[in-house]
Amino acid sequence: MTEKKNKTSVLVVDYGMGNIRSIHNALVRLGCEVKTSDRAEDILLADAIILPGVGAFGEAMENITIRNIATPLSEAVKRGVPLLGICLGMQLLADTSEEHGKKKGLSLIPGEVQRMQVTADLRLPHIGWNTIKLGQPSSLFDGVEEGDSFYFVHSYHFVGDTQNIVATTNHGGEIVAAVQYKNVLGVQFHPERSQNKGFILLNNFISFARDKISKTSK
């Protein structure tokens, strides 16, 4: 009999636009088996998936389309594999984005990505540390308290159903900082750049994945 691995297998999706190295290093520190790939077979074999992202929504979706990544991501999610979108990766989970004209997303969480509206005294992009307000309960934020800070870099934000919003922040008004729809999660900030609290959040995602694995293996 083959001995089961103790480590969680995490696939970091590489579609050419993401802060992959620091995410990879953080996951290794958590004891995960980490692979970076755009191959369908790797996506489908992973215990958990992280979709990173830095840049423009349209270019990201073009890269995902060219590399035929959307279908295996959808298939993995339908099978119950936990997926975490980070920054642009979270926005890609939505149905559409208005960045540089209306673009279709992955439609993994109902919602639309819109440009942030801020007053003249506020900077856009929204760059730097900002506090969060907790919304719907989620194990993703276990050990994180109301008012803790995370590192943001973005000009667009996710707009969706309040029942899927697990955290918000404020920059010229309340904006979504984190979402969850079943086994699909997203954070607008960069946990890999958010020091200890970001590390806690990534660990919570891995724990969420391990819990899913244990339930499906029974």
C-alpha positions in Angstrom: 0.0 0.0 0.0 1.3 3.5 -0.9 1.8 5.7 2.1 -0.2 8.9 2.1 1.7 12.2 1.9 1.5 14.3 5.1 2.0 17.5 3.1 -0.7 19.4 1.3 0.0 19.7 -2.5 -0.5 23.3 -3.5 -0.5 24.4 -7.1 0.4 28.1 -7.8 -1.0 28.9 -11.2 1.6 30.5 -13.5 0.0 32.4 -16.3 2.8 35.0 -16.5 1.4 37.6 -14.2 2.0 37.1 -10.5 4.2 37.5 -7.5 5.0 33.8 -7.5 8.3 33.6 -5.8 7.3 35.1 -2.5 4.0 33.1 -2.5 6.0 29.9 -3.2 8.4 30.7 -0.3 5.6 31.4 2.2 3.9 28.1 1.3 7.2 26.1 1.7 7.5 27.7 5.2 4.0 26.2 5.9 5.3 22.8 5.0 3.4 22.4 1.7 4.5 20.6 -1.4 4.4 23.5 -3.8 4.4 23.4 -7.6 4.2 26.3 -10.0 2.6 25.4 -13.3 0.1 26.2 -16.0 -0.5 22.5 -17.0 -4.0 21.2 -16.8 -2.9 17.9 -15.3 -1.1 19.7 -12.4 -4.1 21.9 -11.7 -6.4 18.8 -11.6 -4.1 16.9 -9.2 -3.6 19.6 -6.6 -5.1 19.5 -3.1 -5.3 23.3 -3.2 -4.8 26.0 -5.8 -3.6 29.6 -5.6 -4.3 32.0 -8.4 -1.9 35.0 -8.0 -2.0 38.2 -10.1 -0.4 41.6 -10.7 -1.4 43.7 -13.7 -4.4 44.3 -15.9 -7.5 42.1 -16.0 -7.8 41.8 -19.8 -4.2 40.8 -20.3 -4.5 38.2 -17.5 -7.6 36.6 -19.1 -5.8 36.6 -22.5 -2.9 34.7 -20.9 -5.3 32.3 -19.2 -7.2 31.7 -22.4 -4.0 31.1 -24.5 -2.7 28.6 -21.9 -6.1 26.8 -21.7 -6.2 27.3 -17.9 -9.9 28.3 -17.4 -11.4 24.8 -17.9 -9.2 22.8 -15.6 -9.6 25.5 -12.9 -13.4 25.2 -13.3 -13.3 21.4 -13.2 -11.1 21.4 -10.0 -13.5 23.9 -8.3 -16.5 21.8 -9.2 -14.7 18.8 -7.6 -14.4 20.8 -4.4 -10.7 21.7 -4.6 -10.1 24.9 -2.6 -8.9 27.9 -4.6 -7.5 31.2 -3.3 -7.3 34.2 -5.6 -4.8 36.9 -4.6 -5.1 40.6 -5.7 -5.7 40.4 -9.5 -6.3 36.7 -9.0 -9.3 37.5 -6.8 -10.7 39.9 -9.4 -10.4 37.2 -12.1 -12.8 35.0 -10.1 -15.6 37.5 -11.0 -18.0 37.3 -13.9 -16.8 40.5 -15.6 -14.5 43.5 -15.2 -14.9 47.0 -16.6 -11.1 47.6 -16.7 -10.3 48.9 -20.2 -13.7 47.9 -21.5 -15.9 45.1 -20.3 -14.1 41.8 -20.1 -15.2 38.3 -19.1 -13.7 36.6 -16.0 -13.7 33.1 -14.7 -17.2 33.3 -13.2 -16.1 31.3 -10.1 -17.7 33.9 -7.7 -20.7 36.0 -8.8 -19.6 39.6 -9.1 -18.2 42.4 -11.2 -14.9 44.3 -11.0 -15.3 48.1 -11.1 -12.9 51.0 -10.9 -12.7 52.5 -7.4 -14.2 55.9 -7.0 -12.1 58.2 -4.7 -12.1 61.8 -3.7 -9.3 64.2 -4.9 -7.4 63.9 -1.6 -7.0 60.1 -1.9 -4.4 58.3 -4.0 -5.3 55.8 -6.7 -4.0 53.1 -7.0 -4.7 52.2 -3.4 -1.2 51.3 -2.3 0.0 50.4 1.2 -1.2 49.1 4.5 -4.9 49.3 5.4 -7.1 47.9 8.1 -9.9 45.4 7.5 -13.4 45.0 8.9 -14.6 41.5 9.2 -17.9 40.5 7.5 -19.4 37.0 7.0 -17.7 34.4 9.1 -14.8 32.5 7.4 -12.1 30.3 8.7 -9.8 32.2 6.4 -9.6 34.9 9.1 -9.1 32.7 12.2 -6.6 34.4 14.4 -7.1 37.8 12.6 -8.8 40.6 14.4 -11.0 43.5 13.4 -8.6 46.4 12.5 -5.6 44.3 11.6 -3.7 45.6 8.6 -2.8 44.0 5.2 -0.9 45.3 2.2 -3.0 46.5 -0.8 -2.1 47.5 -4.4 -5.0 48.0 -6.7 -7.2 50.5 -8.6 -10.2 48.2 -9.2 -12.4 46.4 -6.7 -14.8 43.4 -6.5 -18.5 44.2 -6.3 -20.7 41.2 -5.4 -23.3 39.7 -3.0 -22.9 40.7 0.6 -23.3 37.1 1.6 -20.0 36.3 -0.1 -18.1 39.2 1.5 -15.9 38.1 4.4 -13.9 41.3 4.9 -13.8 44.9 3.7 -11.5 47.9 3.9 -12.0 51.6 3.4 -10.4 53.8 0.8 -12.8 56.6 -0.2 -15.6 54.3 0.9 -16.1 50.7 1.8 -14.5 48.2 -0.6 -14.3 44.4 -0.6 -11.1 43.0 0.8 -12.0 39.3 0.8 -14.7 37.0 -0.6 -15.7 33.4 -0.2 -18.2 31.3 -2.2 -18.1 27.7 -1.1 -14.6 26.4 -1.8 -13.5 29.5 -3.8 -11.9 32.3 -1.8 -10.2 35.6 -2.7 -8.3 38.4 -1.1 -7.7 41.8 -2.6 -4.5 42.4 -0.5 -1.2 40.5 -0.8 -0.9 38.1 2.2 2.6 37.2 1.1 3.6 40.8 1.7 1.5 41.3 4.8 4.0 39.9 7.3 2.6 37.8 10.2 -1.1 38.3 9.6 -0.7 37.4 6.0 1.2 34.2 7.0 -1.7 33.3 9.4 -4.2 33.8 6.5 -2.2 31.5 4.2 -2.0 28.9 6.9 -5.7 29.1 7.4 -6.2 28.5 3.7 -4.0 25.4 3.9 -6.0 24.2 6.9 -9.2 24.7 5.0 -7.8 22.6 2.2 -6.7 19.9 4.6 -10.1 19.8 6.1 -11.7 19.4 2.7 -9.2 16.5 1.9 -10.0 14.7 5.2 -13.8 14.9 4.5 -13.6 13.7 1.0 -11.3 10.8 1.9 -13.7 9.4 4.5 
